[in-house]
Amino acid sequence: MIERHFDFVVVGSGIAGLFYALEVVSLKPDAKVAIVTKKSAAESSTNRAQGGIAAVLSKTDSFELHIKDTLRCGGGLCNEKVVRQVVEHGPRVIDELIGYGVKFSRLDDSLDLTREGGHSVQRVVHAADLTGKEIDRALLNACRLSGRIEIFRNSIVLDLITASDNGKTVCSGISVLRDGNTEIESFLSPVTLLSTGGLCQVYQHNTNPPIATGDGVAMAYRAGATIANLEFVQFHPTAMYAPGQPIFLISEAVRGEGGRLLSLDGRYIMEDAHDLKDLAPRDIVARAIDKELKDTRAEHVLLDISHKGADFIKERFPHIYATCLKYGTDITKEPIPVVPSAHYACGGLKTDIDGQTEIRGLFASGEVAMTGMHGANRLASNSLLEAVVVSKNAALRTVNEFEKLREYQFNKSVALEHSDKKAKVSNINLKQTRSQLTKTMSELVGIVRSEKRLLLALEKIEPIRQMIEQEYQRTAPSYKFVELRNLVTVAELIIKSGLWRQESRGLHFMEDYPSESKEFELDSDISGRILKGRALV
């Protein structure tokens, strides 16, 4: 068994993980940092982020306005203290990213600001329509230049390495399976940061990268950490409808620049749906499209920005223009066929503003974490902002507390429990089982839900979870099997959280309970096998 020792271990290499690692080495130049990532290249939710980062940078904007927009979108579940701190750090975040080499789009001598759904003014900083890709490029380059950050690619984490110390769970690293290897490796460290991204691969139709299989949430749950608000899954209203092609996201910035949603017979879908019309929050827009599709039995709706002119479209949305053209749609001349698609998890591993979890030595940042920033519905382009602020806070805290955290480290590895397993491949058809799981989630746990459909989904998924867990304990782990194990864990938690929340709030809409309820104006914390004082279904 291979053991590797580091001062700080980061799981995931999107904006949250990369920024955290860079901040750690800037605060502690002698730090030995490992980034363990499933990526073989820059493939993450950060990399796919077309829109940008929301920040107060214009004279027509204010912190109070940004905070108000965020709270309004969050459906009463945002932590206002967290929202205020994140928003007030916005201008500094942009400066720091520029300092690391990020090249944002400019208009003359100023940063070019655009607007997205739910925002009352233009405040989204972007790099054309490939903001995430530019951030990844700059931060990865800065990590290479640091000389203190070692990146382990093509590696999947099996579980956290934990033990109990006087009743308190302590994390001392991770057990890792690296591509092409059969031996489990232990990455031991006083500090572990989970920045594993999202979980929307649990749905058949989603905008996430293939690696977004909910690994961080699943492994933290198995370790006994609290998971909160998983019922709030954001469906992006506008993924391109192109059967047979990879799902391609059409940025909300298209509507921010004047794009409008149309039915197939030319009606403006959002005209009477919300006072912000096409710039309404994503949950409103997604449900409006879902209703249109169900009422008319159409396979898609239309998003039209052709009236803005070819030169503007090609300059502002070069990537979207080129990709749509490749798929057979010239967006300078015709509308884009679009449908909603699973996009972002507003819930996750519960942390404070510093990324601290209830497990000593375990921190989290980015989409995997639930700080209270997003509440029941995320305001567009707030996620990258939150990731940077929390990662910066986590770096400062873990460096300051490093010596104290190191006192609790131990060298017992959970990799040992895999050593006596028979080294044989599982008999489960992984592709077929995963397809069955994701199809169930898309059909029964989608944009509009009901208690009956959620119970049916649970009935279908529970036997799959039991089968996978039994097989996992019997056989040697594999990359795809670990992903499937995590996906089914996350699926069950989403369903059970949804069944607990007997109301409609934000992204969670229940036909049985179509209104908000004061009784449920709280987070759906899951700890162990208990959900807010009630045994799980």
C-alpha positions in Angstrom: 0.0 0.0 0.0 1.4 3.4 -1.0 1.2 6.3 1.4 1.8 9.9 0.4 2.2 12.7 2.9 1.2 16.3 2.3 0.4 19.4 4.4 -2.8 20.1 2.4 -4.8 17.8 0.2 -7.3 19.2 -2.3 -9.9 17.0 -4.1 -11.0 18.6 -7.4 -9.4 21.1 -9.7 -12.1 23.7 -10.6 -11.9 27.3 -9.5 -12.5 26.4 -5.8 -9.7 23.9 -5.5 -7.2 25.8 -7.7 -7.7 29.1 -5.9 -7.5 27.5 -2.5 -4.2 25.8 -3.4 -2.7 29.1 -4.7 -3.8 31.0 -1.6 -2.3 28.3 0.7 1.1 28.6 -0.9 1.0 32.4 -0.9 0.3 32.3 2.9 2.6 29.4 3.6 5.4 29.2 1.0 6.9 26.0 2.4 3.5 24.1 2.2 3.4 20.8 0.3 0.1 20.7 -1.5 -1.6 17.9 -3.5 -4.5 18.4 -5.9 -6.2 15.0 -6.6 -8.5 15.3 -9.7 -10.5 13.0 -11.9 -9.6 15.3 -14.8 -7.2 14.4 -17.5 -7.4 18.0 -18.8 -9.3 21.1 -17.9 -12.7 19.4 -17.6 -14.8 20.8 -14.8 -18.0 22.8 -14.2 -15.7 25.8 -13.9 -14.4 25.1 -17.4 -17.9 25.0 -18.8 -19.1 28.2 -17.1 -19.9 30.5 -20.1 -21.5 33.4 -18.2 -19.2 34.9 -15.6 -18.8 36.2 -12.1 -21.2 38.6 -10.5 -19.6 41.5 -8.7 -20.5 45.1 -7.9 -18.2 47.2 -10.2 -20.4 50.0 -11.6 -21.7 53.3 -10.3 -25.2 52.2 -11.0 -24.8 49.1 -8.7 -24.4 48.6 -5.0 -23.7 45.9 -2.5 -27.2 46.3 -1.1 -28.7 45.8 -4.5 -26.7 42.6 -5.2 -27.6 41.3 -1.7 -31.2 42.1 -2.3 -31.2 40.2 -5.7 -29.5 37.2 -4.1 -31.9 37.0 -1.2 -35.0 37.4 -3.4 -33.8 34.6 -5.6 -33.0 32.3 -2.6 -36.6 31.9 -1.5 -36.1 32.7 2.2 -33.3 30.2 2.8 -30.2 32.3 2.2 -27.9 33.0 5.1 -27.8 36.8 5.0 -24.5 37.1 6.8 -22.9 34.8 4.3 -24.5 36.6 1.3 -23.2 39.9 2.6 -19.7 38.8 3.1 -19.5 37.1 -0.3 -21.0 40.0 -2.1 -18.8 42.6 -0.4 -15.7 40.6 -1.4 -16.7 40.7 -5.1 -14.5 43.6 -6.4 -11.5 42.2 -4.5 -12.2 38.7 -6.0 -12.1 40.1 -9.6 -8.8 41.9 -8.8 -7.2 38.8 -7.4 -8.3 36.7 -10.4 -6.8 39.3 -12.7 -3.7 39.2 -10.6 -3.5 35.4 -11.3 -3.6 36.1 -15.0 -7.4 35.9 -15.9 -8.2 38.1 -18.9 -11.7 39.3 -18.7 -13.5 41.1 -21.6 -13.1 44.8 -21.6 -15.1 47.7 -23.1 -12.6 50.5 -23.7 -10.7 50.9 -20.4 -13.3 49.2 -18.2 -14.4 45.6 -17.6 -17.4 44.7 -19.8 -20.4 43.9 -17.6 -23.4 42.0 -18.8 -26.7 41.0 -17.1 -28.2 37.6 -16.4 -31.5 36.4 -14.9 -32.5 37.6 -11.5 -30.0 40.6 -11.6 -31.5 44.0 -11.5 -28.4 45.7 -13.2 -25.5 44.7 -15.3 -22.8 43.2 -13.0 -21.5 40.0 -14.5 -17.8 40.1 -15.5 -17.0 37.7 -18.3 -14.4 36.5 -20.8 -16.5 36.5 -24.0 -18.7 33.4 -23.5 -15.9 31.2 -22.2 -15.3 32.7 -18.8 -14.7 29.4 -17.0 -12.2 28.2 -19.5 -10.2 31.3 -19.2 -10.2 31.1 -15.4 -9.1 27.4 -15.5 -6.3 28.3 -17.9 -4.9 31.1 -15.7 -5.2 29.3 -12.4 -3.7 26.1 -13.7 -0.8 28.0 -15.1 -0.3 29.8 -11.8 -0.3 26.4 -10.0 2.4 25.1 -12.3 4.5 28.2 -11.7 4.2 27.9 -7.9 6.5 25.0 -7.6 4.7 23.8 -4.4 1.5 22.3 -5.9 1.5 18.7 -7.2 -1.4 17.7 -9.4 -2.4 14.0 -9.5 -4.7 13.6 -12.6 -6.9 10.6 -13.6 -7.5 9.8 -9.9 -10.7 9.0 -8.1 -11.2 9.2 -4.3 -12.8 6.2 -2.7 -13.5 7.6 0.7 -12.3 10.0 3.4 -9.8 8.6 5.9 -11.4 9.2 9.3 -11.3 8.1 12.9 -13.0 9.1 16.2 -11.2 11.2 18.8 -13.2 11.6 22.0 -16.4 11.4 20.1 -15.3 13.9 17.4 -14.7 12.6 13.9 -11.3 13.6 12.5 -10.4 13.5 8.8 -6.8 12.7 8.0 -6.8 12.4 4.2 -8.2 10.3 1.4 -7.9 6.9 -0.1 -7.3 7.1 -3.9 -7.6 4.8 -6.9 -5.4 6.1 -9.7 -6.2 5.2 -13.4 -4.4 2.1 -14.5 -3.5 1.0 -11.0 -5.0 -1.7 -8.8 -3.4 -0.7 -5.6 -5.1 1.8 -3.3 -3.1 4.9 -2.3 -3.4 6.9 0.9 -3.0 10.7 0.7 -2.5 11.7 4.3 -2.8 15.3 5.5 -3.9 17.4 8.4 -6.2 19.3 6.0 -8.4 18.0 3.3 -10.5 20.4 1.1 -13.3 18.9 -1.0 -13.9 20.9 -4.2 -15.4 18.1 -6.2 -18.0 20.2 -8.0 -21.5 19.1 -8.8 -23.7 16.0 -9.0 -26.0 16.6 -12.0 -24.7 13.5 -13.8 -27.4 11.8 -11.6 -29.8 13.1 -14.2 -30.1 11.7 -17.7 -30.1 15.1 -19.3 -27.6 17.6 -17.7 -25.1 20.3 -18.6 -22.4 19.0 -16.3 -19.1 17.5 -17.3 -18.9 13.7 -17.1 -16.9 13.8 -13.8 -19.7 15.6 -11.9 -21.0 12.5 -10.1 -21.5 13.9 -6.6 -18.3 12.3 -5.2 -17.7 14.8 -2.5 -21.3 14.8 -1.2 -21.4 11.0 -1.1 -18.0 10.4 0.6 -18.7 13.2 3.2 -22.2 11.6 3.9 -20.6 8.2 4.4 -18.1 9.8 6.9 -21.0 11.2 8.9 -21.0 14.9 7.7 -24.2 16.9 7.5 -25.6 17.3 4.0 -28.2 20.0 3.4 -30.7 21.2 0.8 -30.1 18.5 -1.8 -33.7 18.8 -3.0 -32.8 22.2 -4.6 -31.4 21.1 -8.0 -31.3 23.9 -10.5 -32.4 23.1 -14.0 -30.8 25.6 -16.5 -33.7 26.8 -18.7 -31.7 26.8 -22.0 -29.7 23.8 -23.1 -29.6 23.4 -26.8 -32.0 20.8 -28.2 -29.9 18.7 -30.6 -30.8 15.0 -30.4 -27.7 12.8 -30.9 -25.3 15.6 -29.9 -23.6 16.3 -26.6 -25.8 18.6 -24.4 -24.6 22.2 -24.9 -25.5 25.0 -22.6 -26.8 28.3 -24.0 -25.6 30.9 -21.5 -28.2 33.0 -19.6 -26.2 36.0 -20.9 -27.9 35.4 -24.3 -31.2 36.5 -22.6 -29.2 39.2 -20.7 -28.3 40.7 -24.1 -31.9 40.7 -25.3 -32.6 37.1 -26.3 -36.3 36.1 -25.9 -38.0 32.7 -25.4 -40.7 31.8 -27.9 -43.1 28.9 -28.3 -43.0 27.1 -31.6 -46.0 29.1 -32.8 -44.3 32.4 -32.0 -45.7 33.4 -28.5 -43.4 35.1 -26.0 -43.4 32.5 -23.2 -42.2 34.8 -20.4 -44.4 37.8 -21.3 -46.9 37.2 -18.4 -44.9 34.7 -16.3 -42.8 37.2 -14.2 -42.2 40.9 -14.0 -38.6 40.4 -15.2 -39.9 38.4 -18.1 -37.0 36.6 -19.9 -34.6 37.7 -17.1 -36.7 36.0 -14.3 -34.8 33.7 -11.9 -34.0 30.3 -13.4 -36.6 28.3 -11.4 -39.4 30.5 -12.8 -38.1 30.3 -16.4 -37.5 26.5 -16.2 -41.0 25.9 -14.9 -42.6 28.1 -17.6 -40.8 26.2 -20.3 -41.7 22.9 -18.7 -45.4 23.9 -18.7 -45.2 25.0 -22.3 -43.7 21.6 -23.3 -46.3 19.7 -21.4 -49.3 21.8 -22.6 -48.3 21.7 -26.3 -46.4 18.3 -26.3 -43.6 20.1 -28.1 -40.1 18.7 -27.8 -38.5 22.1 -27.4 -39.0 25.9 -27.3 -37.1 28.6 -29.1 -34.6 31.2 -27.9 -34.2 34.1 -30.4 -31.4 36.7 -30.4 -31.1 37.0 -34.2 -32.5 40.6 -34.0 -29.3 41.8 -32.4 -27.3 41.5 -35.6 -24.6 39.2 -36.8 -21.6 41.2 -35.9 -22.7 41.7 -32.3 -23.6 38.0 -31.8 -20.3 36.7 -33.3 -18.2 39.1 -31.1 -20.2 38.6 -27.9 -20.9 34.9 -28.2 -18.2 33.4 -30.4 -18.3 29.9 -28.8 -22.1 29.7 -28.7 -22.3 30.9 -32.3 -19.7 28.4 -33.6 -21.1 25.4 -31.6 -24.7 26.1 -32.7 -23.5 26.4 -36.3 -21.8 23.0 -36.0 -25.1 21.6 -34.7 -26.9 23.1 -37.7 -28.3 26.4 -36.3 -27.1 29.9 -37.4 -28.1 32.0 -34.5 -27.6 35.2 -36.4 -30.5 34.2 -38.7 -32.7 31.8 -36.7 -33.8 31.0 -33.1 -32.1 28.3 -31.1 -34.1 25.2 -30.1 -33.7 24.8 -26.3 -35.0 22.7 -23.3 -34.3 22.8 -19.6 -31.5 20.6 -18.3 -30.1 19.7 -14.8 -27.4 22.1 -14.1 -26.4 23.0 -10.5 -26.9 21.7 -7.0 -27.7 24.5 -4.5 -27.3 22.0 -1.6 -24.3 20.0 -0.5 -21.9 19.5 2.3 -22.8 21.9 5.1 -20.0 24.4 5.9 -19.5 27.9 7.4 -18.2 30.8 5.4 -14.6 29.5 5.9 -15.5 26.1 4.4 -15.3 24.3 7.8 -17.4 21.2 8.2 -18.3 19.5 11.4 -15.5 17.0 10.8 -12.2 18.2 12.1 -9.7 18.7 9.3 -12.3 18.6 6.6 -13.2 21.7 4.6 -15.3 22.2 1.4 -15.7 24.9 -1.2 -17.5 25.4 -4.5 -20.6 23.5 -5.7 -20.0 20.6 -3.3 -20.5 22.9 -0.3 -23.7 24.4 1.2 -22.7 27.7 2.9 -26.2 29.3 2.8 -25.2 31.6 -0.1 -27.7 30.2 -2.6 -30.7 29.2 -0.4 -33.5 27.6 -2.4 -32.3 28.9 -5.8 -28.9 30.2 -7.0 -28.7 33.7 -8.5 -26.9 33.4 -11.8 -23.1 33.9 -11.7 -23.0 33.9 -7.9 -21.4 30.5 -7.8 -17.9 31.3 -9.0 -17.9 34.4 -6.7 -18.8 32.2 -3.7 -16.2 29.6 -4.6 -13.4 32.1 -4.6 -14.4 33.9 -1.4 -14.9 30.6 0.6 -11.7 29.1 -0.8 -9.8 32.3 0.2 -11.3 32.2 3.7 -10.6 28.4 4.0 -6.9 29.0 3.0 -6.5 31.7 5.7 -8.1 29.6 8.4 -6.3 26.3 7.6 -2.9 28.0 7.4 -3.5 29.8 10.7 -4.7 26.6 12.4 -2.3 24.2 10.7 -0.2 23.3 13.7 -3.4 22.6 15.8 -4.9 20.5 13.0 -1.7 18.6 12.6 -1.9 17.4 16.2 -5.0 15.3 15.3 -3.5 13.6 12.2 -3.2 9.8 12.3 -1.9 7.2 9.9 -4.6 4.6 9.8 -5.8 4.2 6.2 -9.2 3.0 5.1 -7.4 1.6 2.1 -6.7 -1.4 4.3 -10.3 -2.6 4.1 -9.9 -3.1 0.4 -6.7 -5.2 0.6 -8.4 -8.5 1.3 -11.1 -8.2 -1.4 -11.0 -10.5 -4.3 -9.4 -8.7 -7.3 -12.2 -9.4 -9.7 -14.5 -7.3 -11.8 -18.1 -6.8 -10.6 -20.9 -8.7 -12.3 -23.1 -5.6 -12.4 -23.7 -4.1 -15.9 -22.5 -0.6 -14.9 -23.6 1.2 -18.0 -27.1 -0.3 -17.9 -27.5 0.3 -14.2 -26.4 3.9 -14.4 -28.8 4.5 -17.3 -31.6 3.0 -15.2 -30.7 5.3 -12.3 -30.4 8.5 -14.3 -33.6 7.8 -16.3 -35.5 7.3 -13.1 -34.2 10.6 -11.7 -35.1 12.6 -14.9 -38.6 11.1 -15.1 -39.6 11.2 -11.5 -37.4 13.8 -9.7 -37.4 16.6 -12.2 -38.5 20.2 -12.4 -42.1 19.5 -11.1 -42.5 16.8 -8.5 -45.1 15.0 -6.5 -45.0 12.8 -3.4 -46.3 9.8 -5.4 -43.5 10.2 -8.0 -40.8 10.7 -5.4 -41.9 7.6 -3.5 -41.9 5.6 -6.8 -38.4 6.9 -7.5 -37.2 5.7 -4.1 -38.8 2.3 -4.6 -36.9 2.0 -7.9 -33.5 3.3 -6.6 -33.3 1.6 -3.1 -32.7 -1.9 -4.5 -30.0 -0.5 -6.9 -28.2 1.1 -3.9 -28.3 -2.1 -1.9 -27.0 -4.1 -4.8 -24.2 -1.7 -5.4 -23.1 -1.5 -1.8 -23.0 -5.3 -1.4 -21.0 -5.6 -4.6 -18.6 -2.8 -3.5 -17.8 -4.6 -0.3 -17.3 -7.9 -2.2 -15.1 -6.9 -5.1 -12.1 -4.7 -5.8 -13.1 -1.1 -6.6 -13.0 0.4 -10.1 -13.3 3.9 -11.4 -16.7 3.6 -13.0 -18.1 1.5 -10.1 -17.0 4.2 -7.5 -18.8 6.8 -9.6 -22.0 4.7 -9.7 -21.8 4.1 -6.0 -21.7 7.9 -5.4 -24.4 8.6 -7.9 -26.9 6.3 -6.3 -26.1 7.7 -2.8 -26.7 11.2 -4.0 -29.9 10.2 -5.8 -31.4 8.7 -2.6 -30.5 11.8 -0.6 -32.1 14.1 -3.2 -35.3 12.1 -3.1 -35.5 11.8 0.7 -34.8 15.5 1.1 -37.6 16.2 -1.4 -40.0 14.0 0.4 -39.3 15.8 3.7 -39.9 19.3 2.2 -43.7 19.3 2.0 -44.0 22.6 0.3 -42.9 24.4 -2.9 -40.0 26.7 -2.5 -37.4 27.9 -5.1 -36.2 25.0 -7.2 -38.3 22.4 -5.3 -41.9 22.5 -6.7 -44.4 19.9 -5.4 -47.8 19.5 -7.0 -49.2 18.2 -3.7 -47.9 21.3 -1.8 -47.9 24.2 -4.3 -47.2 27.0 -1.7 -44.4 27.9 0.6 -44.8 27.0 4.3 -43.3 28.7 7.3 -42.8 25.3 8.8 -40.2 24.6 6.2 -38.3 27.8 6.2 -35.2 26.0 7.2 -32.5 23.8 5.7 -33.2 20.1 5.1 -30.1 18.9 7.0 -29.3 15.2 6.7 -26.9 13.9 9.4 -26.3 10.1 9.6 -29.7 8.6 9.0 -31.8 11.5 10.4 -33.4 14.3 8.5 -34.3 17.2 10.7 -35.3 15.1 13.6 -37.3 12.6 11.5 -36.1 9.2 10.5 -35.4 9.0 6.8 -38.2 7.5 4.7 
